[in-house]
Amino acid sequence: MPDIIPQITPEQLAVLEAYRKSHSEQAESSWDEYWRRHLDKDFYSAQDGQHMLVTGNTGAGKTQFLLNLVNDYLKKTDHIIVWLDCGKSSELANLGRMKKLRVYVPEGCDMEIRVSPDYMDEWKGHEIIKFRPTQMTKLWKGMSNKYINVISLLPYILTNVTMYVDMIGKLFSRLVVLAQREELTGRIELFCDEFHLICPEKVNQLSDDHYQKGTIVVRNAEMIRSCGIGLKAAAPAVTKVRQAIRQCFTWRGIGRGTRFLDDDDLPLKENNKLWIGLKPGEFFIADPNKRFTDKPVKVKYWGEGRDVAHVRYIGTLNGESDEPLDEAEFTEVAEVIA
């Protein structure tokens, strides 16, 4: 079910407004002179892969934050962008405005992308590539920085989340092997929305098998980082993601309603009152030393993707239905899972 947006008390709002006021004069110069250099050097251009977890309740703007990161990587680096598709037209539609899409769809399934005539001039193009889920080496070796590479699995699995997590675990394992052998075609930045479905905390697991399958991803998360592969993920709450993997995310995007509870995040935990009063689209960015930006960063809003293009998913991997699934139907399924 969607998260309940917390009620902001006058005291909490006063804390945030006082923080804004006290930093207003130095915020612009601090951001321009320190944080931009810091991000360019230690995040976008770092030798090791940089992991970032973006959190915030429903409507905070987590997906928009990820889209902005993709756009920045395209401008600042020649890294290979890989996006794990969660079944939202808005994601694929807006990604297609940045660069041509290469969408990987499982054999036996299909996808239709219908672009609105109003956005044809902005649309960079797309192509659909069929792949066998058992041939993940071929999948990874086919990734190119000439495209935004989209791996579409979850929309074809519907409610069988355990099957999805199992496949993601195998994807990660094969990625580590290829990276260690230096057989990838370039440096990869991996983006994953709804990450709590893959590595849930135990209280949020759907079954013991669901939890155990996520262990493979946990085990490989730090390994891909040492191989120069970055993981940028989003979840509705820090505590919905398994504790064992939370500390792999050394960078944080902190949106509305985020609450830190771990002592390892103590400097962030002490400022929970700041995060709860944020507006949609506002985020603090915290680095590996738990230092955070002097002011909330307003991320660009890419608009309603459904106005740009409509995505239809056809077929399934587990034989539940052969009827096409549109975004509205998929959203209903995703809410049940969450």
C-alpha positions in Angstrom: 0.0 0.0 0.0 1.2 3.6 -0.6 3.0 5.2 2.4 0.9 7.5 4.6 2.2 11.1 4.3 3.2 12.2 7.8 1.5 15.2 9.4 4.0 18.0 9.7 3.8 19.8 13.1 4.4 23.5 13.4 7.5 22.7 15.4 8.9 20.5 12.6 8.1 23.1 10.0 9.8 25.8 12.1 12.9 23.7 12.3 13.1 23.5 8.5 12.3 27.1 7.9 14.9 28.2 10.4 17.5 26.0 8.7 16.6 27.5 5.3 16.9 31.0 6.7 20.2 30.4 8.4 21.7 29.0 5.2 20.1 31.2 2.6 23.0 33.7 2.2 25.7 31.1 1.8 23.7 28.4 0.1 24.2 29.3 -3.5 28.0 29.9 -3.2 28.4 26.8 -1.1 26.5 24.7 -3.6 28.3 26.1 -6.6 31.8 26.2 -5.1 31.9 23.0 -3.0 29.1 20.6 -3.7 29.3 20.7 -7.5 33.0 20.1 -7.4 32.5 17.4 -4.7 29.9 15.6 -6.8 31.8 15.9 -10.1 35.0 14.6 -8.6 33.9 12.1 -6.0 30.5 10.9 -7.4 30.3 11.2 -11.1 34.0 10.7 -11.9 35.1 8.5 -9.0 37.2 5.4 -9.9 35.1 3.1 -7.7 31.4 2.7 -8.4 29.3 5.0 -6.3 26.1 3.7 -4.7 23.3 6.1 -3.8 20.0 5.3 -2.0 17.2 7.8 -2.7 14.4 7.8 -0.1 11.2 9.6 0.6 7.5 8.9 0.9 5.0 8.7 -1.9 5.1 11.8 -4.0 8.5 13.0 -2.7 10.0 12.9 -6.2 12.3 9.8 -6.0 11.8 8.8 -9.6 12.4 12.4 -10.7 15.6 12.4 -8.7 16.8 9.2 -10.5 15.9 10.7 -13.9 18.0 13.8 -13.1 20.9 11.6 -12.2 20.7 9.7 -15.5 20.6 13.1 -17.3 23.7 14.2 -15.4 25.6 11.0 -16.2 24.8 11.4 -19.9 26.2 15.0 -19.8 29.2 14.4 -17.6 30.5 10.9 -18.5 30.6 8.2 -21.2 29.3 5.5 -18.8 26.8 2.9 -19.9 23.3 3.7 -18.4 21.2 0.6 -17.4 17.7 1.2 -16.1 15.7 -1.7 -14.5 12.1 -1.1 -15.7 9.4 -1.2 -13.0 6.5 -0.9 -15.4 5.9 2.8 -15.4 5.3 4.6 -18.7 6.5 7.8 -17.1 10.0 6.4 -16.6 10.6 5.1 -20.1 8.8 8.1 -21.7 11.1 10.6 -20.0 14.2 8.5 -20.5 13.4 8.5 -24.3 13.6 12.3 -24.3 17.2 12.1 -23.1 18.7 9.5 -25.5 17.6 6.7 -27.7 16.3 3.7 -25.8 17.4 0.1 -26.3 14.8 -1.9 -24.4 15.5 -5.6 -23.6 12.4 -7.7 -23.4 12.2 -11.4 -22.5 11.6 -13.8 -25.4 7.9 -14.7 -25.6 7.0 -11.2 -24.5 6.7 -7.9 -26.3 6.3 -4.1 -25.8 4.6 -1.3 -27.7 5.7 2.3 -27.2 3.4 4.8 -28.7 4.8 8.3 -28.7 2.5 11.3 -28.6 2.6 13.5 -31.8 3.2 16.5 -29.5 6.6 15.0 -28.4 7.9 13.4 -31.6 10.5 16.2 -32.0 11.8 15.5 -28.5 11.8 11.7 -28.8 15.2 10.2 -29.4 14.0 6.9 -30.7 13.8 3.3 -29.4 14.4 -0.2 -30.4 13.2 -3.5 -28.8 15.7 -6.3 -28.3 14.5 -9.8 -27.3 16.7 -11.8 -24.9 16.7 -15.1 -23.1 16.7 -14.7 -19.3 19.1 -17.7 -19.2 21.7 -15.8 -21.4 22.7 -13.0 -19.1 26.3 -12.9 -20.4 25.0 -12.0 -23.8 22.7 -9.4 -22.3 25.4 -7.5 -20.4 27.8 -7.7 -23.3 25.2 -6.1 -25.5 25.0 -2.9 -23.4 26.3 0.3 -25.1 26.7 3.9 -24.1 25.1 4.9 -27.5 21.7 4.2 -25.8 19.9 4.2 -22.5 19.7 0.5 -21.9 16.4 -0.7 -20.3 16.0 -4.2 -18.9 12.3 -5.0 -18.6 11.6 -7.9 -16.3 9.2 -7.0 -13.5 6.3 -5.9 -15.8 6.2 -9.5 -17.3 6.3 -11.3 -14.0 3.3 -9.5 -12.3 2.8 -10.7 -8.7 5.6 -13.3 -8.6 8.1 -11.0 -7.0 10.3 -13.9 -5.8 10.9 -14.9 -9.4 11.8 -11.3 -10.2 14.3 -11.1 -7.3 15.8 -14.4 -8.3 16.4 -13.1 -11.8 17.9 -9.8 -10.5 20.2 -11.8 -8.3 21.4 -13.7 -11.3 21.8 -10.5 -13.3 24.0 -9.1 -10.5 26.1 -12.3 -10.2 26.8 -12.4 -13.9 27.6 -8.7 -13.9 30.3 -9.2 -11.2 31.9 -12.1 -13.1 32.1 -10.1 -16.4 33.4 -7.0 -14.6 36.1 -9.0 -12.8 37.1 -10.6 -16.2 37.1 -7.1 -17.8 34.7 -8.3 -20.4 32.2 -5.5 -20.2 32.1 -2.9 -23.0 32.4 0.1 -20.6 31.6 1.4 -17.1 28.1 0.8 -16.0 25.7 2.9 -13.9 22.7 0.8 -12.8 19.4 2.5 -11.8 16.7 0.7 -9.9 13.4 2.2 -8.7 11.3 0.3 -6.1 14.5 -1.3 -4.7 12.7 -2.5 -1.5 11.0 -5.2 -3.7 14.5 -6.7 -4.3 16.1 -6.4 -0.9 13.3 -5.9 1.7 13.8 -5.8 5.4 12.6 -9.0 7.0 9.4 -7.5 8.3 8.5 -6.5 4.7 9.3 -9.9 3.1 6.6 -11.7 1.2 8.1 -15.1 2.1 11.3 -16.6 3.4 12.2 -17.5 -0.2 11.7 -13.8 -1.2 14.1 -12.7 1.5 16.7 -15.4 0.7 16.7 -14.6 -3.0 17.6 -11.0 -2.1 20.7 -12.2 -0.3 22.4 -12.7 -3.6 21.9 -9.0 -4.5 23.2 -8.0 -1.0 26.3 -10.1 -1.4 27.1 -8.7 -4.8 26.3 -5.0 -4.1 29.7 -4.2 -2.6 31.5 -6.3 -5.2 30.1 -4.4 -8.1 31.2 -1.2 -6.4 34.8 -2.4 -6.3 34.5 -3.2 -10.0 33.6 0.4 -10.8 29.9 -0.2 -11.2 27.5 2.3 -9.5 24.1 1.4 -8.2 21.5 4.2 -7.8 18.3 2.9 -6.1 15.1 4.4 -4.7 12.8 3.2 -1.9 9.9 4.7 0.0 11.8 4.4 3.3 15.3 3.6 4.5 13.9 0.9 6.9 12.1 -0.9 4.0 15.5 -1.8 2.6 17.5 -4.6 4.3 20.0 -3.3 6.8 22.8 -5.5 5.4 22.8 -3.5 2.2 21.9 -0.1 3.4 25.5 0.8 4.4 26.6 -0.1 0.8 24.8 3.1 -0.2 27.4 5.6 0.9 25.6 8.5 -0.8 22.0 9.4 0.1 19.3 11.4 -1.6 17.1 12.5 1.3 13.5 13.4 0.4 10.3 14.3 2.2 9.5 12.0 5.2 12.8 10.1 5.3 13.7 8.9 8.8 17.1 7.4 9.7 17.2 5.0 12.6 20.6 3.3 12.4 23.4 4.6 14.6 25.7 4.3 11.6 23.7 7.2 10.1 23.8 9.2 13.4 24.6 12.6 11.8 21.6 12.1 9.5 19.4 10.6 12.2 19.9 13.7 14.4 18.4 15.8 11.6 15.2 13.8 11.0 13.1 16.8 11.7 14.7 18.5 8.7 13.7 15.8 6.3 10.1 15.5 7.3 9.2 19.1 6.3 10.6 19.0 2.8 8.4 19.8 -0.2 7.9 17.4 -3.1 11.0 17.6 -5.4 13.3 18.8 -2.6 16.2 16.7 -1.5 19.2 17.0 0.6 22.3 15.1 -0.7 24.5 13.4 1.8 28.1 12.1 1.1 29.9 9.1 2.5 31.0 11.2 5.5 27.4 12.0 6.3 27.8 15.7 5.4 24.8 17.0 3.6 24.1 20.0 1.3 23.6 23.4 2.9 20.1 23.6 1.5 17.5 21.3 -0.2 18.2 20.8 -3.8 15.2 21.2 -6.1 15.3 18.5 -8.8 14.0 19.1 -12.3 10.5 17.8 -12.8 10.3 16.0 -16.1 6.6 16.0 -16.3 3.9 13.3 -16.7 5.5 10.6 -18.9 2.0 9.4 -20.0 1.7 12.7 -21.9 4.9 11.8 -23.8 4.4 8.1 -24.6 2.2 5.1 -23.7 3.9 1.8 -23.0 2.1 -1.5 -23.3 3.6 -4.7 -21.9 2.5 -7.8 -23.8 2.8 -11.4 -22.4 4.2 -12.8 -19.2 7.1 -15.0 -18.1 5.0 -17.0 -15.6 2.0 -17.8 -17.7 -0.5 -15.9 -15.5 -2.1 -14.1 -18.5 -1.4 -13.3 -22.1 -3.4 -10.1 -22.1 -1.5 -6.9 -22.6 -0.9 -4.9 -19.4 -1.0 -1.2 -19.4 0.5 1.2 -16.8 -2.8 1.7 -14.9 -3.2 -2.1 -14.4 0.4 -2.6 -13.5 0.2 0.2 -10.8 -2.6 -1.7 -9.1 -0.4 -4.8 -9.0 2.6 -2.8 -7.7 0.5 -1.3 -4.9 -0.6 -4.7 -3.7 3.0 -5.9 -3.7 4.2 -2.8 -1.7 
